[in-house]
């Protein structure tokens, strides 16, 4: 899907759903939707683009499956707000559900910033770092 011509809401929605393909798709394709100067603040942990790449690799190595449920999404201009939940299946088969409230900024068809807060709804307490794990 060529999402460059789509709205910021479509871009963020598409990227979040692509996390479900983390274990079966090219990571370079996923990363192409993020600006080189992308930054993220997840629960107070600041990540630059390279640290974000490490974060995605860590998720890929420590989980077998991610399921993303977008509860709500709204946007205005370059800003997109989401309420979404991620169910993560760990290597040992256990599952955790994490709830996210996020503010994405999109410029020129790429995500340049994400600020998010999360909380563990169920599962292993060690999984509360799912949003910033490296």
N, C-alpha and C positions, 0 to 999 in steps of 0.2 A: 504494500500500500504506500503510495506517495503521499505523505502527509504535509509536505511543505506548503501546499495551497490551503490547508485546512485552518480552522480557528485554533486559538490557544487551548480551548476546552477539548477539541478533538485530539490535539497533540498529547496533552496530559493523559486523557483517557486511554489513548492508544498505548502510550508508554507504560502506564500502570498495568494494563492487561498483558503487555509483552513480558512482564515479570513472571507470568505463569509459564512462559516458554524459556525461562532462564536456563534450564537444563537441556534444552533441545534446539536452541537457535544460536546463531552467531552473536557473540557479545559485541562484536564491532558494529553490527547493525543497531543494537540497542544503544550503544554509546554515541552513534551518529546523531541521535536526537537531543544530545546535550552539548552546550557550548564548551569550548576549550577552557574558558574561565568560569565554568560552572562552580557554584558553591552551595553547600547544604548545611543547615543547622538542624540537627535531629536531637531533640531532648537536651539542648544545651551543648552538644558536641558539634564543633565546626569541622566540616570536611571540605577540602578543595577538590578539584577534579580528579587528581591522582588518588587521593584518599577515597573518593567515591568509587573509582574503579576497583580499588582494593576491597571496598565494602561489598560490591557486587560479586567479586571473585570469592569472598568469604561466604556470602550467602550460597553461592553455587557449591562450595565445598562442604558446607555444614548442613545443607538441607537436600531433600530429594524431590520436593514439590512445594510450590507456592501457589495458593489460590487467592486471587484478589477479588473482593466484592466492593464495588463502588456504591456506597450507600447514598451519597449526594455529591453533586458537582455543580459549581456555578462559576461564572467568570464575567469580568468586565475589562475591556481593553486587553492589556497583556497579563492580567492577573487571573489566576484560577485557584479556587478554593475547593478542597475535597474533604470528604469524610469517607474513609475507606477502611476496610478490614482485610487483614491478611492471615490466612491459615497456613502455617508452615509445618511441613512434615520433616522431622529430623532424620538423620541417618539411622537411628535406632528404631524408627517407626512411630515415635511419639509425636503428638501434634500440639501446637500452641496457636492461639488466636490473639492477634494484636490489633488494636484499634488505632487509627491514625487520623489526625486533623492536620491538613497541610495547606500551605500557601505557596503556589508555584508562580514564577515569573517567566514568561516566554517572550523572546525577542527574535525577530527574523527567522521564525520557524524552529527555534531551538530553546530548550529549557536552560535558563541561565542561573536560576536560584530556586531553592526549596527550603522552606522553614516548616518544620513539623514537630508536633507533639504526639507521643504515643503512650498507650497503656496496655499492659498485658491483661487480656480478658480471661484466658485460661491457659493452662499448660505449665511447663517448667519455668520457674522464676528466672532462671539464667537466660531465657529467651526475651526478656524485656529489652535487650540491646539490639533487637532485630533491625531497628531503623538506623543504627550506626555501627554495627559489628564490622570489625576489620580483621 
